[in-house]
Amino acid sequence: MTTALGKRLAAQFGPGPVYLLVDPCFDDPPGVALEKAATGAVPGGTRRAREAAWKRQVHTLHSSDLPRFTEARFPYLVCLEGDADPWLEKSIEWAAQEHLDACALGNGSCRIGGWLQPHSVDTPRVLESLSSGIDHEGRALAAQLACLLEFADADGARRMVRLFDRRVLHTLQRGTRIDWASALQGIACWSYLDHNLALHTLQGHRGAFTAKPLIDSDAHRELLARCHALHLTQSAWLHTTFPLPDDAFDKAMRQLYDAEQRGLVHPADQAAYAVETLTEPAFGHWPKQQVLLNNVVRNRLVLRDALDDQRHNWTGTNAATRTVGKYV
């Protein structure tokens, strides 16, 4: 499977380097973990430690404007040596394993945010600069992505959208009418894997990057607020159904909205409700459903535990043999 994905991914790129987007929030991928002592407080220590681990040039998306985050736990780009770089296939394997882990556990980290290539990487100037050890395009791409991460909430406060999480990227691609070609101007392709391990590619117009807000409406912000519950729903649903249907996004969002209307506040509870209604249709007709939900909210219980205890009521199975731990 990963070999076939690699061939399809490689076909997206032109000559020149490809940039791997990595989110190390929950640590770097296996085999390239940072040596803590190597980073220290030395300027550039984190970058140098990562370049030593990858044996490739690295560009962070971090800036001094983000004091809440450490560079060691902030997204970065790895400059791969074209579509034949062995790290390309390895990163696909990591992405596939992350998917399997999420399906098994109901949630999980997504360290591999995708593979990008600017429009200009095939120019002689860029290739010449790379041969001299200076990756100007990688620096520019990192700066462009860093700009796209920022947005203002309804009160004007600065926030960050986790575009480096491929689940968030796909949710925005699926649930909004963002003009991606304009938003990603200067980027020839941004390829990533969705929840069904299907390859998607976003393409930007040719031209210099212009800083425009990617998130600029209340609808965008509302969708971002539902991302956690949506991704928990998708992972739990994938535990029993693969691939998810083409209308999975719409179905999941309807159930999450219904969960909120029924008084469920926490994303994990909303996701548990959504998956139960999607995988056990009889649950929606159980006469005591609202009583159960009210009890969960009133007593601050965990809905997935309550569902495990009561599932025999709408599935017709014996309570002694009920499925426990359906949602993790």
C-alpha positions in Angstrom: 0.0 0.0 0.0 2.7 2.5 1.0 4.6 1.7 -2.2 1.6 2.5 -4.3 1.0 5.7 -2.4 4.6 6.7 -2.9 4.4 6.3 -6.6 1.2 8.4 -6.7 2.8 11.0 -4.5 6.0 11.2 -6.5 4.0 11.8 -9.6 2.7 15.1 -8.1 6.2 16.7 -8.1 8.5 18.3 -10.6 12.3 18.3 -10.5 14.0 19.6 -7.4 13.5 19.3 -3.6 10.3 18.3 -1.9 9.5 19.6 1.6 8.1 17.3 4.3 6.0 19.1 6.9 6.4 17.6 10.4 4.5 18.3 13.6 6.7 17.3 16.6 4.2 18.4 19.2 4.1 14.9 20.7 7.7 14.2 19.7 9.5 13.7 16.4 9.0 10.6 14.2 10.8 7.4 15.2 14.5 7.6 14.6 14.9 11.3 14.3 14.1 12.3 17.9 16.0 15.3 19.2 18.9 15.0 21.6 17.8 17.4 24.4 21.3 18.2 25.3 22.1 19.1 21.7 19.4 21.9 21.6 20.0 23.6 24.9 19.8 27.4 24.9 22.3 27.8 22.0 20.9 29.9 19.2 20.1 27.6 16.3 20.7 24.6 18.4 17.3 23.0 17.7 17.7 23.4 13.9 21.2 22.0 14.0 20.1 19.0 16.1 17.3 18.3 13.7 19.6 18.6 10.7 22.0 16.2 12.3 19.2 13.7 12.9 17.6 14.0 9.4 20.9 14.7 7.5 18.8 17.2 5.5 18.3 21.0 5.8 15.5 21.9 8.1 13.3 25.1 8.4 11.2 25.9 11.4 7.8 27.6 11.2 8.4 29.0 14.7 9.1 32.7 15.3 9.8 34.9 18.3 6.2 36.1 18.0 5.1 32.7 19.5 6.5 32.7 23.0 3.9 30.2 24.2 5.5 27.5 22.0 9.1 26.1 22.0 10.8 25.6 18.7 11.4 21.9 19.6 7.7 21.3 19.7 6.7 23.5 16.7 6.2 22.4 13.1 9.1 22.4 10.7 10.0 21.5 7.1 12.6 19.0 6.0 14.1 19.5 2.6 14.0 16.2 0.8 16.2 15.4 -2.2 13.4 15.0 -4.7 10.9 12.3 -5.1 13.5 9.5 -4.9 14.6 10.5 -1.3 14.2 7.5 1.0 12.7 9.8 3.6 9.7 10.3 1.3 8.7 6.6 1.4 9.5 6.4 5.2 7.3 9.4 5.9 4.4 7.7 4.0 4.9 4.6 6.3 4.7 6.9 9.3 1.5 8.5 8.1 -0.1 5.1 7.4 0.9 3.9 10.9 -0.5 7.0 12.5 -3.8 6.3 10.8 -3.8 2.7 12.1 -3.0 3.8 15.6 -5.8 6.4 15.5 -8.3 3.7 14.3 -7.3 1.3 17.1 -7.2 3.9 19.9 -10.0 6.3 18.8 -7.5 9.2 18.6 -3.8 9.8 18.0 -1.2 12.2 16.8 -0.6 13.1 13.1 3.1 14.1 12.8 3.1 14.0 9.0 1.4 17.2 7.8 2.1 16.6 4.1 4.6 17.1 1.3 5.0 20.5 -0.4 6.8 21.9 -3.4 7.0 25.6 -4.4 6.5 26.6 -8.0 10.1 27.8 -8.4 12.1 24.8 -7.2 12.9 23.7 -10.7 14.7 26.9 -11.6 18.5 26.9 -12.1 18.9 29.6 -9.5 17.2 27.5 -6.8 19.1 24.3 -7.7 22.4 26.3 -7.7 21.7 27.7 -4.2 20.9 24.3 -2.9 24.2 22.9 -4.2 26.0 25.6 -2.2 24.1 24.6 1.0 21.7 27.6 1.1 18.0 26.7 0.8 16.3 30.1 0.2 13.1 28.5 -1.1 12.7 26.4 2.0 13.1 29.5 4.2 10.5 31.3 2.1 8.1 28.4 2.2 8.4 28.1 6.0 7.7 31.8 6.4 4.7 31.5 4.0 3.2 28.7 6.0 3.8 30.5 9.3 1.7 33.4 8.0 -1.1 31.0 7.0 -1.2 29.6 10.5 -2.4 32.8 12.1 -5.9 34.1 12.2 -8.0 36.5 14.3 -11.0 35.2 16.4 -14.3 37.0 16.6 -12.9 39.3 19.3 -9.8 40.1 17.3 -7.4 38.0 19.4 -4.6 36.2 17.5 -5.1 32.5 17.2 -3.4 29.6 15.3 -5.0 27.2 13.0 -3.3 23.8 13.0 -2.8 23.5 9.2 0.2 21.2 9.9 -2.3 18.6 11.2 -3.5 17.0 8.0 -6.9 16.3 9.7 -7.5 20.0 10.1 -6.3 20.8 6.6 -8.7 18.2 5.1 -11.6 19.4 7.3 -11.1 23.0 6.0 -10.7 21.7 2.5 -13.9 19.7 2.8 -16.0 22.1 4.8 -15.3 25.6 3.5 -15.1 27.5 0.3 -11.6 28.8 0.8 -10.0 29.8 -2.5 -7.0 27.5 -2.0 -5.4 28.5 -5.3 -5.1 32.1 -4.1 -4.4 31.3 -0.5 -1.4 29.0 -1.5 0.0 31.2 -4.2 3.6 30.3 -4.9 3.0 26.6 -3.8 2.8 24.2 -6.7 1.4 21.4 -4.6 0.6 20.5 -1.0 -0.2 16.8 -0.9 -1.5 15.0 2.2 -3.4 11.9 3.2 -7.0 12.1 4.5 -8.8 9.9 7.1 -9.3 7.2 4.4 -5.6 7.2 3.4 -6.6 8.8 0.1 -4.1 11.3 -1.4 -5.2 14.8 -1.9 -3.3 17.7 -3.5 -3.9 21.4 -3.1 -2.4 23.7 -5.7 -1.6 27.4 -5.6 -1.3 30.0 -8.4 2.1 30.9 -9.6 3.5 34.1 -8.3 4.9 35.6 -5.1 3.3 34.8 -1.8 0.9 37.6 -0.6 -0.1 37.5 3.1 -3.9 37.0 3.1 -5.9 35.6 6.0 -6.9 32.0 5.4 -9.5 32.0 8.1 -11.7 35.1 7.7 -15.3 34.2 8.6 -17.4 33.0 11.5 -18.2 29.9 9.6 -14.5 29.0 9.3 -14.0 29.7 13.0 -17.0 27.5 14.0 -15.7 24.7 11.9 -12.3 24.9 13.6 -14.0 24.8 17.0 -15.6 21.4 16.0 -12.4 19.9 14.6 -11.5 18.0 17.8 -15.0 16.3 18.1 -15.0 15.6 14.3 -11.6 13.9 14.3 -12.5 11.8 17.4 -15.7 10.8 15.5 -13.8 9.9 12.4 -11.2 7.8 14.2 -13.8 5.9 16.3 -16.0 5.4 13.2 -13.0 4.0 11.3 -12.6 1.4 14.0 -15.6 -0.4 12.4 -15.9 1.1 9.0 -13.2 1.5 6.3 -13.3 3.4 4.1 -15.7 6.0 5.5 -18.5 6.9 3.0 -18.2 9.9 0.7 -20.7 11.8 2.7 -19.0 11.0 6.1 -18.2 14.6 6.7 -21.8 15.8 6.4 -23.2 12.9 8.4 -20.7 13.4 11.2 -21.3 17.1 11.4 -25.0 16.6 11.6 -24.7 14.2 14.5 -22.2 16.5 16.3 -24.6 19.4 16.0 -27.4 17.2 17.3 -25.2 16.1 20.3 -24.7 19.8 21.2 -28.4 20.5 20.9 -29.0 17.6 23.3 -26.8 19.2 26.0 -23.4 17.4 25.4 -20.6 19.9 25.8 -17.3 17.9 25.8 -15.9 16.9 22.4 -15.3 13.3 23.5 -19.0 13.0 24.6 -20.2 14.6 21.3 -18.0 12.2 19.3 -19.2 9.2 21.3 -22.8 10.2 20.6 -22.1 10.8 16.9 -20.5 7.4 16.4 -23.2 5.6 18.3 -25.9 7.1 16.1 -23.9 6.4 12.9 -23.0 2.8 13.7 -26.1 1.7 15.8 -29.2 3.3 14.1 -31.5 1.8 16.8 -29.9 4.1 19.4 -31.7 7.1 17.8 -35.1 5.3 18.5 -34.4 4.2 22.1 -37.0 5.9 24.2 -34.7 6.6 27.1 -31.9 8.1 25.1 -32.4 11.7 26.4 -32.7 10.4 30.0 -29.3 8.8 29.6 -27.8 11.9 28.1 -29.2 14.1 30.8 -27.8 11.8 33.5 -24.4 12.0 31.9 -24.4 15.8 31.8 -25.9 16.2 35.3 -23.5 13.8 37.0 -20.5 14.7 34.8 -20.1 11.1 33.6 -18.2 9.9 30.6 -20.7 9.1 27.8 -18.7 6.3 26.2 -18.8 4.4 29.6 -22.6 5.0 29.9 -23.1 3.7 26.3 -21.0 0.6 27.0 -23.2 -0.1 30.1 -26.5 0.4 28.2 -25.9 -0.6 24.7 -27.7 -3.9 25.1 -31.0 -1.9 25.4 -30.9 -0.8 21.7 -28.9 -3.6 20.1 -30.8 -6.5 21.6 -27.6 -8.2 22.9 -27.3 -9.8 26.3 -26.1 -7.3 28.9 -23.5 -9.9 30.1 -22.0 -10.1 26.6 -22.2 -6.4 25.7 -19.3 -4.7 23.8 -17.2 -2.8 26.2 -14.7 -0.2 25.2 -16.2 0.5 21.9 -15.0 4.1 22.1 -11.6 4.9 23.6 
